[in-house]
Amino acid sequence: MSRSARLFEVIQLLRSANKPLLARDLASALEVSIRTVYRDIAALQAMQTPILGEPGVGYVMRKGYDLPPINFDVEEAEAISVGLGMIARTGDVGLWRAAKRAARKLNETAPSTRRLVTSSWSMGSTPNFELPELRKAIRTEKKVRITYRDAESRETQRVIWPLVLIYYLDAAMIAAWCELRCDIRHFRLDRVIRYKLLADGFEGCGDALISEWEQNQKGKTVPTVQL
């Protein structure tokens, strides 16, 4: 990694952190020495980058610091995000580290890429409908009405709040708040018989529900890779 790329990555790591990062944390993430981290922090501070902290305590980035955007439209960013996630399938650790760095940069201009998750294996079945409208519903936090057929061929009508689209081992799956069950549920898209986007939304609720899903249910339902 070039020095300029490493400085950019330091900024990305500090911006995405929810607590002060020690020099050893940054050194481990960047695979460099702690001394190199000290030099990089000093260089960034000399360029008026608002990094606060000191050795032994930790570093934070002052809120509101912006970087130039990457010029991808939303669908391009989502396509790249899914592609980056699939790199885990190669078994190439170096490529995977690079993919995670690229994903952090991508997330600056397309935060919705957090809502697309890939498994480390290929998908065996396909949904019965096109996915762009569903991805739009996730981004814009709009409710969806579905007719769902479970593994026992029982059909139910559901209104769901789509949260995360998962490209899983044998099927695409949606993690969603289900109004019928009053809980987060997972639905295989190849079992969705009918699908309708509704005008009603759940604006402002998505991030909190996704955080709940990540903490309490994600590891129990699907082995995924996290960018």
N, C-alpha and C positions, 0 to 999 in steps of 0.2 A: 504494500500500500504506500502510495506517495505521501509526502509530508502534507501537502495541501488536502489530500483526501482524508488523511488522519485528523487534521484540524477540523474539517467539516464533520467528521464522525464524532469527535469530542463534543461539538456543539449539539449534535443530534442526541447523543446519550444524555447530556445534561438537560436538554429540553424535555425529554420523555421521562425523566426520573421523577418519582414522587417523594424523594428524600435526598439529602446531600450524599454525593458519591465520593468515597475516599479515592485517593490516588491509586491504591492497589486495585480497587474495583475497575477503574478506567484502564489500568495497565492490563488486567486480565481480559477485559473485553476487546482491547485493541491488540493484544499479544505483543506488547512492548514492555520496556522496563519502567519502573516507577520514576526514575530520573528523567526519562523521555517525556512522561506525562507532565512532570513539573515544568519542563522546558516548553511543552506545547501550551500549557495553561498560561504561562508567563507571556508567550508570544501572542496568544489570543487577547489577553488583557491589555497588552501594548497596542493592539489594533482596536481598542475601545469596545471589545466584546464584553458585555455586562456579566462576567463570571465573578461570583462572590465566594469567598472562603479562603482557607489556608491549609497547608499540609498538616495532617493529623486530625483535622476537624471534618473536612469534606467540602465539596464544591457544589454550588447551585447556580443555575442560570436565572437571572432576573426575568420575571414574567414580562411578556410583551415584545420580546426580541424576535424579529422576523427575518427569514431568509428568502432569497428570490425564489419564486415558484417554479415548478417543473411544468412545462406546457403539455399536459395530457388532458384529454377530456375524461369525463367520469368513467365511461365504458372502457376506454383504453387503460385507465389506471386499474380498474377491476380485473381486466384481462391479464395485465402484468402481475398483479398481486397473486392471482391463482397460479400463474405460471411459475412465479418465484417459489410458492409453496410446494409445487411438485418437484422442485429440485432435490428435495429430501430423498426422493426415490432413487437417485443416482448413487447414493452412498458416498459421495464426494464431500468430505467435511469442509474442505476449502471453499468449494462452490456454495455450500450451505451458509457458511459465515458471510460470504459476499452477498448472498441473497437476503440475509437478515439486514445487512447494512443498506442494501437497495430498498428494502421494504420500509425502513425507517424514513428514508428520504421521500419515498412515494407517499407515505402517510401525511406528510406536510401539506400536500395539496388535495389529497383524497382520503379524509378520515374514514369514509364509508368502507374502505378496504378491510377494516377491522371486522366487518360483518361477513366476510367470505373466508371460509376455513377449508383446508384441503387435508385429506388423509394421505398416508404415504403409499397408497396402492391405487390401482386404477378402478374406475367405476364400471360395473358390469351391466347395469340397466339404465334406461333413459326415461325422463319424465314424459307424461302424456301431453305436455303443453310447453310453449316456449318460455324461457326463463327471464328475458330482459324485463318484462313487466313486473315479475316477482322481485327482481333486484331493485327496481325502481320503488316498489312498495316498501322494501326494507329501508332504502335511503330516505324516503319521504315520510316514513312512519305512518303508512296507511293500512287500515284493516282489510282483511281478505276473507271472503266466504268460500269455504270448500266443502265438497262432498268427499268423504274419506272412506275407503274400504280397508279394514284392518286385515291382519293375517288370517283371521277366521271368516273372511268375506262379509263381515258385518259392516253396513254402511251407516254413517252418521253425518249430520250437518254441523259444521263448526264455523264460528267466526274466530279468526286467529289474528294475533298481532305479530307479523313476521319479524324475527330478530336477526338470525344468523343463517346463512345458506352454507351447508356443508357438502363438499364433494367427497363422498365416502367410498368405502371399499366396493360395495355392490350397488349403490344407488346414491342419487342426490337426496339430501335430507334438509328439512327446514326445522330449526328450533324456533318455537313461537309460544307466546302466551295464548292459552286456549280459554276463551270465555266460558265454554261448556264445563271445563274441569277446574277453572280458576287457578291454573298453575301453568308452568312451562312444560310443554310437551314437544316431542319430536315426531315429525311426519315424513315418511318416505314419499317423495314426489311421484314415483311411479304408481302409487296407490291413491293419488288424488284424481278422482273421476271428473269433477267439475270444479272450476275455479273462477271467481269473480272479484275484481278489485272494487272496494267500496269507497264511498266519498268520506266516510268517517275515518278519523285518524286517532293516533295515540301519541301525538307530538309531545316531546319532552320526557317521555317515559322509557324510551328505548335504551339509552345508555345504562340506566340503573338496572334494568332487567337483564341486559347483556352481562353486566358485571356479576349479577347473581348467578347467571348461567355458567359463566366462566369459573366462579368459585365453587359452586355446589354440584353442578351436574355434568360439566363438560368431560371430565376425566372418567366418568362412570358410563358414558354412552358411546364414545367414539375415540379411538386412538388417533389424535390429530397432531399436526406439527404447527408450532406457534411461531410466527414471524415477529 
